[in-house]
């Protein structure tokens, strides 16, 4: 090198930059930890919200796929005067004649009758239970099973025998079936034959006491008209069946028939749950903002406290760019530490809750990548002004504090 030539200042290598940037964090651990905590909480909230939403949706969609999307329900609508219409008694048989339909079951709500644990219960304490007559092939149609006991058969459907939905059994205080177990239905005792598992596709069944059609006509005054018909059709023909279902169920008044697809309602429920995510993501963003303010605060204080260090480094040849890079890197490193902790906490919370709910654990890439990216952006924004302020200090001004 020619004599008198001033060498260009060397650039900080990545390893050296990391060590220099971590000095302020390692020497002020408590302050750095508290500042990173806000970032960690915000990122954890974002990861947990997105992770739980994805896990819940995946679990619900898997359940819908398992239960089938080819279930349709036909219910009695309203007539022109606004009163509840009646489905013809022949409606289930007529629907069963539709080519793609391979399974049909029907129930009939029984008005004027309530179920109690005993006749000593006040009549007003109905526990919101309903009494429904049911055909014998209901369980496969709605894709549910028995928890205990047995379902109705050709013999018990004619006698004072009932099967309880999952919620109905709980409200009546019956958790198991044993010989002689009975409930007061209408004005007489009905023996309990079984208890159902929860029905996802037909939630009305959960709070129902089910009896056979012959028994309902004999003991409870049922007129024989069904109120709900459950049918399963070939998956590829669901739309075609839907288009002819009302006219088939009630040829004289098809407008008085209501048709629905339970799986579509569950999918809409999943979408509604996802819509609430914006609220929780907003709370996570607020936590990130607070964390960013904390990072900016600690960096400003750090610059003021480390004037002597800045002056010494400038006197030894460090450029303004070196100082600026050091403090900016320190802010980014602090935010990244908080972001990494937040991702770990959010993922752990998602895994624990999803496991408890028996969902598949799903943590989308945008959750953890977005958390890390947000933490990095906050570090850059929060550290830029302190870094510029540190870089503008002259060596003589900074060394006055020594």
C-alpha positions in Angstrom: 0.0 0.0 0.0 1.5 3.4 -0.9 2.7 5.5 2.0 0.1 8.1 3.3 -2.8 6.1 1.9 -5.6 5.7 4.5 -7.0 2.1 4.3 -10.6 1.7 3.7 -12.5 0.6 6.8 -13.1 -3.1 6.9 -16.7 -4.4 6.7 -18.0 -6.4 9.6 -18.3 -10.0 8.8 -21.6 -11.8 9.7 -20.0 -13.6 12.6 -18.4 -10.5 14.0 -21.7 -8.5 13.5 -23.7 -11.1 15.4 -21.2 -11.0 18.3 -21.2 -7.2 18.4 -25.0 -7.0 18.1 -25.5 -9.5 21.0 -23.3 -7.6 23.4 -26.1 -5.2 24.5 -28.5 -8.1 24.9 -26.1 -10.3 26.9 -25.1 -7.5 29.2 -28.7 -6.3 29.9 -30.5 -9.7 29.9 -33.5 -8.7 32.1 -34.3 -5.6 30.1 -33.9 -7.4 26.8 -36.1 -10.3 28.1 -38.9 -8.0 29.1 -38.7 -6.2 25.7 -38.8 -9.5 23.8 -41.7 -10.6 25.9 -44.1 -8.3 24.1 -43.0 -9.6 20.7 -43.3 -13.2 22.0 -46.8 -12.7 23.2 -47.9 -11.1 20.0 -46.3 -13.8 17.8 -47.6 -16.6 20.0 -51.2 -15.2 19.7 -50.9 -15.0 15.9 -49.5 -18.6 15.6 -52.0 -20.0 18.1 -55.0 -18.4 16.4 -54.0 -19.5 12.9 -52.9 -22.9 14.1 -56.1 -23.6 16.2 -58.3 -22.3 13.3 -56.5 -24.6 10.8 -56.6 -27.6 13.2 -60.3 -27.0 14.0 -61.2 -26.7 10.3 -59.2 -29.8 9.4 -60.8 -31.7 12.2 -64.3 -30.6 11.2 -63.7 -31.2 7.5 -62.3 -34.7 8.3 -65.4 -35.4 10.4 -67.7 -34.2 7.7 -65.9 -36.4 5.2 -66.2 -39.4 7.5 -69.9 -38.8 8.1 -70.6 -38.1 4.5 -71.8 -35.1 2.6 -74.6 -37.0 0.9 -77.2 -36.6 3.7 -80.2 -34.5 2.9 -83.1 -33.6 5.3 -86.7 -32.9 4.4 -88.8 -31.1 7.0 -92.3 -29.6 7.1 -92.3 -25.9 6.2 -95.1 -23.4 6.5 -98.2 -23.0 4.5 -99.6 -19.8 3.1 -101.2 -18.8 6.4 -97.9 -19.1 8.2 -98.8 -22.3 10.1 -96.7 -25.4 10.2 -97.5 -27.6 7.3 -97.6 -31.4 7.4 -95.7 -33.9 5.3 -97.8 -36.7 3.8 -97.5 -40.0 5.6 -96.4 -41.5 2.2 -93.5 -39.1 1.9 -90.8 -41.4 3.1 -91.9 -44.2 0.8 -92.2 -41.8 -2.2 -88.7 -40.5 -1.5 -87.3 -44.0 -1.3 -88.4 -44.5 -4.9 -86.0 -41.9 -6.2 -83.3 -43.8 -8.1 -80.1 -42.4 -6.5 -81.6 -42.5 -3.0 -80.4 -45.7 -1.1 -81.4 -44.9 2.5 -84.4 -43.2 4.1 -85.4 -42.7 7.7 -88.0 -40.5 9.3 -89.0 -39.0 12.6 -92.1 -37.3 13.8 -92.2 -34.7 16.6 -94.9 -35.4 19.2 -96.4 -32.2 20.5 -98.1 -32.1 23.9 -95.8 -34.6 25.5 -92.7 -34.1 27.7 -90.2 -36.4 29.3 -89.2 -36.3 32.9 -87.0 -38.3 35.3 -90.1 -39.1 37.4 -93.7 -37.8 37.5 -92.8 -35.8 40.6 -90.8 -33.3 38.5 -92.7 -30.0 38.0 -94.2 -29.9 34.5 -92.4 -26.6 33.7 -89.0 -28.3 34.1 -88.9 -29.8 30.6 -85.2 -29.4 30.1 -85.9 -28.5 26.5 -86.4 -32.2 25.6 -88.5 -33.3 22.7 -90.3 -36.5 22.1 -90.0 -38.0 18.6 -91.2 -41.1 17.0 -88.6 -42.7 14.8 -88.3 -45.4 12.1 -86.0 -48.3 12.9 -83.3 -47.4 10.4 -82.5 -43.9 11.8 -78.9 -44.6 13.1 -77.2 -45.5 9.8 -79.0 -42.6 8.0 -77.7 -39.9 10.4 -74.3 -41.7 10.9 -74.4 -42.1 14.6 -74.1 -45.1 17.0 -75.2 -46.4 20.3 -73.3 -45.5 23.4 -75.1 -48.0 25.6 -77.9 -50.5 25.3 -79.8 -51.3 22.1 -81.8 -49.4 19.6 -85.5 -50.0 18.9 -86.5 -53.1 17.0 -89.7 -54.4 15.5 -90.9 -55.6 18.9 -89.8 -52.8 21.2 -91.1 -50.1 18.7 -94.6 -51.2 19.6 -94.1 -51.0 23.4 -93.4 -48.3 25.9 -89.7 -48.3 25.2 -87.5 -45.3 24.5 -84.0 -44.5 23.4 -82.3 -41.4 24.6 -80.3 -38.9 22.7 -76.9 -38.0 24.2 -78.0 -34.6 25.5 -81.4 -36.0 26.6 -79.7 -38.7 28.7 -77.4 -36.1 30.4 -80.3 -33.8 31.2 -82.3 -36.6 32.7 -79.4 -37.7 34.8 -79.0 -41.1 33.1 -75.5 -42.2 32.4 -76.0 -45.9 31.9 -78.6 -48.4 31.0 -79.6 -51.1 33.3 -82.7 -53.4 33.6 -85.7 -51.5 34.8 -84.4 -48.0 34.0 -87.3 -45.9 32.9 -88.4 -42.3 32.3 -91.8 -40.6 32.5 -93.0 -39.7 29.0 -96.4 -38.2 28.5 -98.4 -39.7 31.2 -96.8 -43.1 31.7 -93.4 -44.8 32.2 -91.2 -45.7 29.2 -88.4 -48.2 29.7 -85.0 -47.0 28.5 -83.4 -49.4 26.0 -80.3 -47.4 24.9 -78.4 -44.1 24.8 -77.0 -42.6 21.6 -73.7 -41.0 21.0 -73.8 -37.4 19.9 -75.1 -36.9 16.4 -73.1 -34.3 14.4 -75.3 -34.3 11.4 -78.6 -34.4 13.2 -78.2 -32.3 16.4 -82.0 -32.3 17.1 -81.7 -36.0 17.9 -79.3 -35.3 20.7 -82.0 -33.7 22.8 -84.8 -36.1 21.9 -86.4 -39.1 23.5 -87.1 -41.5 20.7 -89.9 -44.0 20.6 -91.3 -46.3 17.9 -94.0 -45.1 15.5 -96.5 -47.8 16.7 -95.8 -46.9 20.3 -96.2 -43.2 19.7 -99.6 -43.8 18.0 -100.7 -46.1 20.8 -99.6 -44.2 23.9 -98.9 -40.6 22.8 -101.6 -39.9 20.2 -99.3 -39.4 17.2 -101.2 -38.9 13.9 -98.6 -40.6 11.8 -97.3 -37.6 9.8 -93.5 -37.4 9.7 -91.9 -34.1 10.5 -88.3 -34.8 9.4 -87.0 -37.3 6.7 -83.4 -38.2 6.5 -82.1 -39.6 3.3 -78.8 -40.5 1.7 -78.2 -40.4 -2.0 -75.3 -41.2 -4.3 -72.7 -38.5 -3.8 -72.6 -37.6 -7.5 -76.4 -37.3 -7.6 -77.1 -35.1 -4.5 -77.9 -32.0 -6.6 -80.2 -33.9 -8.9 -82.0 -35.5 -6.0 -82.3 -32.1 -4.3 -84.0 -30.7 -7.4 -86.9 -33.2 -7.3 -87.1 -33.8 -3.5 -89.7 -31.2 -2.6 -92.1 -32.2 -5.4 -91.6 -35.9 -4.5 -92.2 -35.4 -0.8 -95.3 -33.3 -1.2 -96.6 -33.3 -4.8 -99.6 -31.1 -4.0 -97.7 -28.4 -2.1 -93.9 -28.6 -2.8 -93.4 -25.0 -1.5 -94.4 -26.2 2.0 -91.3 -28.5 2.1 -87.9 -27.4 3.5 -84.7 -29.1 2.3 -81.3 -28.8 3.8 -77.9 -30.4 3.7 -76.4 -30.8 7.2 -72.8 -31.0 6.0 -73.2 -27.6 4.3 -74.3 -26.1 7.6 -71.2 -27.6 9.3 -68.9 -26.1 6.6 -70.6 -22.7 7.1 -69.9 -23.1 10.8 -66.2 -23.7 10.1 -66.2 -20.6 7.9 -67.9 -18.6 10.7 -65.3 -19.7 13.2 -62.6 -18.6 10.7 -64.2 -15.2 10.5 -63.6 -14.6 14.2 -59.9 -15.0 13.7 -59.6 -11.4 12.6 -60.5 -10.3 16.1 -57.9 -12.4 17.8 -55.3 -11.5 15.1 -56.0 -7.9 15.9 -55.3 -8.5 19.5 -52.0 -10.2 18.5 -51.2 -7.2 16.4 -51.7 -4.9 19.3 -49.4 -7.0 21.4 -46.8 -6.8 18.6 -47.2 -3.1 18.5 -46.6 -2.8 22.2 -43.6 -5.1 21.9 -42.2 -2.9 19.1 -42.6 0.2 21.3 -40.7 -1.7 24.0 -37.9 -2.6 21.6 -37.6 1.0 20.4 -37.5 2.2 24.0 -34.7 -0.1 25.0 -32.7 0.7 21.9 -33.0 4.5 22.6 -31.9 4.0 26.2 -29.1 1.7 25.0 -27.7 4.4 22.7 -27.7 6.9 25.6 -26.1 4.6 28.0 -23.4 3.4 25.5 -22.1 6.7 24.3 -18.6 5.9 25.6 -18.6 2.6 23.6 -19.8 4.4 20.5 -17.1 7.1 20.9 -14.4 4.5 21.5 -15.4 2.5 18.5 -15.5 5.6 16.3 -12.1 6.7 17.6 -10.7 3.2 16.7 -11.9 3.5 13.1 -15.5 2.4 13.0 -17.6 4.3 10.5 -21.1 5.7 10.9 -22.3 2.7 8.8 -20.7 0.3 11.3 -22.4 1.9 14.2 -25.7 2.1 12.4 -25.5 -1.6 11.4 -24.6 -2.7 14.9 -27.5 -1.1 16.6 -30.0 -2.0 13.9 -28.8 -5.6 14.0 -29.2 -5.6 17.8 -32.8 -4.5 17.5 -33.5 -7.1 14.8 -31.8 -9.8 16.9 -33.9 -8.8 20.0 -37.1 -9.0 17.9 -36.1 -12.3 16.3 -35.5 -13.8 19.8 -39.0 -12.7 20.9 -40.5 -14.0 17.6 -38.8 -17.4 17.9 -40.1 -17.8 21.5 -43.5 -16.7 20.3 -43.6 -19.3 17.5 -42.6 -22.0 20.0 -45.2 -21.0 22.5 -48.0 -20.7 19.9 -47.1 -24.0 18.3 -47.0 -25.7 21.7 -50.4 -24.2 22.7 -51.9 -25.4 19.3 -50.5 -28.9 19.8 -51.8 -29.3 23.3 -55.3 -28.0 22.5 -55.6 -29.9 19.2 -54.5 -33.1 21.0 -57.1 -32.6 23.7 -59.8 -32.1 21.0 -58.5 -35.1 19.0 -57.8 -32.9 16.0 -55.0 -33.1 13.5 -52.3 -30.7 14.5 -52.0 -28.2 11.7 -49.7 -25.1 11.9 -49.8 -23.4 8.6 -46.6 -22.0 7.1 -48.1 -18.5 7.1 -48.5 -18.6 10.8 -44.9 -19.2 11.8 -43.4 -17.4 8.8 -45.7 -14.5 9.3 -44.8 -14.3 13.0 -41.0 -14.3 12.2 -41.5 -11.8 9.4 -43.6 -9.5 11.6 -40.9 -9.7 14.3 -38.2 -8.9 11.9 -40.1 -5.9 10.5 -40.8 -4.6 13.9 -37.1 -4.9 14.8 -36.2 -2.9 11.7 -38.7 -0.2 12.3 -38.1 0.0 16.1 -34.3 0.0 15.7 -33.9 2.3 12.7 -34.2 5.7 14.6 -31.9 4.7 17.5 -29.4 3.3 15.0 -29.4 6.6 13.0 -29.1 8.5 16.2 -26.1 6.4 17.3 -24.4 6.8 13.9 -24.7 10.6 14.0 -22.7 10.9 17.3 -19.3 12.4 16.8 -16.3 10.6 18.5 -15.5 13.7 20.6 -19.1 14.2 21.8 -19.5 10.6 22.7 -16.1 10.3 24.5 -17.0 13.2 26.9 -19.0 10.7 28.9 -15.9 8.6 29.7 
